[in-house]
């Protein structure tokens, strides 16, 4: 324990950490009772915590399942030493994370049937959709010669956080009169993409071997022409629909202008 404290003092001297700080010790073993006792019985009880590798991995997966920045901040707050005599703060973290994960099914599934396309609520398995999304993002990154890291369920960026992608996937709607592919585009995604220097909204289709990478600036030129939905909690999203002009040729439906955006030029193979 003293060795860890000396290491922290060294970082302070080198000004690698400044101000109020705390330490998180990540352990790879379960029999940490002695180490826990040392922390509890020392001056470090208020600025040091322990977590196992497995528990930390679970927390990372939980954070990746959310989209709301506030939820992510609350999840990270669990790692900061706190005195939990009163449990309200901890319960708030658990409640917020659970609520966010509950509503974090894919963007199009959130509103499946909102526009009368499908009243059956036959959702695609989220694991299959995520696997498809990962395939799409990997193919897109390979095409551009870069590497992307998943920030959350649908958001990805490179190591410099300058190249950004928001990716969503739709099943194919086959009901007569329906639009073949339907997505939701969320304001939080728009904000995330806007903070990058090169950003794309990448649309995938469960039954196709291609996807569409629409540059953010192109998408924003048409946002005011898309339909929107506002939910009871006040949050909203844009409706993004793909129609099939002919076999292997696709258009982005822009209903308020009565025009369509040719998506073929934004298509790429999944390999």
N, C-alpha and C positions, 0 to 999 in steps of 0.2 A: 504493500500500500504506500509506504514511504517513497519507493522508487517511482511510482506513478505520480505522486505529488511533486517530486523533484523534476520529473519530465515536464509537468505543467508549468512549474516555476521557470524552467528553461525557456519554454515557449513564450511566457510573459516577458522575460528579459529580452528575447529576440524580437519582441513586439509582433509575433505571429498571431497572438490573441491579445485583445485589449478589452478593457471594460469588465463588466460582470460576465463570468464564464462558469460553465459546469462541465463535468466529464461523464461520458458514457462508456462503460467498459463492456465490450462485446466478448462473450465467453463461448467456447466451443464444447463445453462439458456440463454435465448436470450436477455433479457433486461440488457445488460452490458454497456450501454452508459456511465454511471457515472464512472465505473471502467476504461473504455477506455480513458476517458477524464483525469483521474488521471495519467495514464501512459504518455499520450501525454504531459501533462503539468508539468512533473517532470523530475528529473535527470535520471530517469529510461527509458526514451524514446528510448535510444539507446541500451539498454541491456535487454529489457523485451518485450514479446509479449503475446497475448491472442489467444486462439483457443477454439471452442466449442467441446464437446465430439463427436457430430455427424460429424463435419468436420474432426476431427482427425481420426475417424473410416474410413471415406472415403479415407483419405490419406494412411492409413494402407492397405486398400484393393487394392489401386492403386499400392503400393509398392509390395504387394504380387503377383500382376499380371505380374511383370517384372522378368527377370532373370539376367540382366546385373548389376554387382556391381556398375558401374559408374552411372547408372540410379538411383539405390537406394540411392546413396550418394547425388545426385542432388535433389531428392525428399526430403530427410532429411534436405537439406540446406534451404528449404523454411521455416523451423521452427526457423532458426537462425536470429536474428535481423539484418536487412540490410536496407540501405538507397536506395530506388528505384527511385531516380530522373531519372536515365537512366534505361530503362526497359530491356535492352539486356539480362542481367543475368536471369531475371524471364522468359523471352520468351524462353531462352535456356533450362531451366528446363521443361517448358511445352512441347516444341517440342521434346525433348529427351524422355520424359515419354510417349507421345502420339505415337511416332515412335516405341518404345520398346513394348508397349502394343499391337500395331497393328500387330506386327510380333510374338507375344507371344501366338499364337494358339498352340495346342499341337505339340510336336516335329515331330510326323509322319505326321500331317496335313500340316506342313510347306512345306513338300516335296512330298505331295500326287501326285503320278504319275511320279515322277522323274525317276524311274527305269522301267517305262513302265507298271507298274502294273495296273494302273487305270487312265484313262484319263477323267473321268467324273467329278472329283472334287466334289464328293458328301460327304462333310465333316459331321462328326457326331457333334451334338450339343455340343459345349464346356462345357455347364453346366452339361450335362449328363456325359461327359468324366471326369470332375472334381469330380462329385459325385462318379463315379466308382473309381477314384484314391483315394479319401478320404476313401472309403470302404476298398480298398486294403491296404493302409497304416495303418489304424486302426487295421485290422486283423493281419497284420504282427507284429505290436507293441504288440498286445495282446499275440500273439504266443510266443514272446520273453520276455514277462513280463516287458515291458518298456512303456513309454509314449513319443510320438513324437509331436513336434510342427511344424507347417508349416512356413518355412522361406520365401518361395516364391511359385509360382504356382506349381512347380514340386519338390522342395527341402524341406526336413524335417530333423530335428535333435532333440536330447533330450536336457534336461535342461543344461547338461554339455557340449554340442556341440561335444561330442566324438562319439556318435552313429549317423550315418547319412544315409539318404536314398534319392536317386533320383528316382522318379517314373514317368513312362509314360504309356500311354494307346493306344491301337490300335483297330480299328474296324476289323472285319474279311473281307478279300478280297476274293471275290468269282469268279472273272473273271478267265476263263480258262488259266492255265499256270502261275497264280500269286502265290506269297508267301502268305499264310494265314494271317500272321501278320507282320507288318513292323513298325520300329521305327527309330528315330534319336537319337544319343547319342552325346551330345555337349561337347566341350572342357571345357566350364565353369562348367558343371556338374562334369566332371572328376576332376577338380581342387578342387571343393567343397568337393567331396567324399574323395579325397586324404588327406585333412586336418583333417579327423576324424580317430579315432583309430579302429573303426569297421564300415565299409561302404558297402552298397549294392545298386545295380542297379535293381530296381524292375519293372518288365514288367507285365502289365495287358492286358487283352483281354476282350472287351466289352461283348462278348457272352459266356464267361466261368466263372465257379464258383471257379476257381483257378487262382493263379498268380505265378510268378517266381522271386525269390530273388537271384540274381547272386552276389556273393561276388566280391568286387572291384578287388582284386588280381587275381581272375579267369578271369574276363572280360579283364583286362589289358594284360593278357597273349596272348590274341587273337586280340587285337586292330589292330595290323599291318596286320592282315589277313582279315580285313573287308574292304569293299569298302567305299569310301568317296565322298562327294560332296563339292565343294568350290563355294560359292555364289559370285555374282558380287562385293559385298562389301568386299570380302576377308575372310569372316568368313567361317568356314567349320564344318562338322559333319560327324560322322561315320554312316553307314547303319547297322542296327541290324534287322535281319529277323528270325522269328520262322517258322519252317516247321513242319507239322504233320506227324510223322512216321507211326502211326496207331491211331485208336481212343484212346483218353486219354493218348497219349504219344507224347512228343514234343522234337524237337532238335533246337539248335541255329545254323543257317547256317553260316559257315566260308568259304566263297568262294575262297579266295586266296590259302588256303591249301587243298581245296577239301575235308575237313573233317567236321564233325558236333560235337557239344558239347551237350551231353545229359542233358536236362533241367529237367527231371523228378525228379532228386534228389534235385532240388532247388524249387520244387513246394510246395505251401501251400494252404489250403482251406480258402475260404473267410467267411465261417460260415453261 
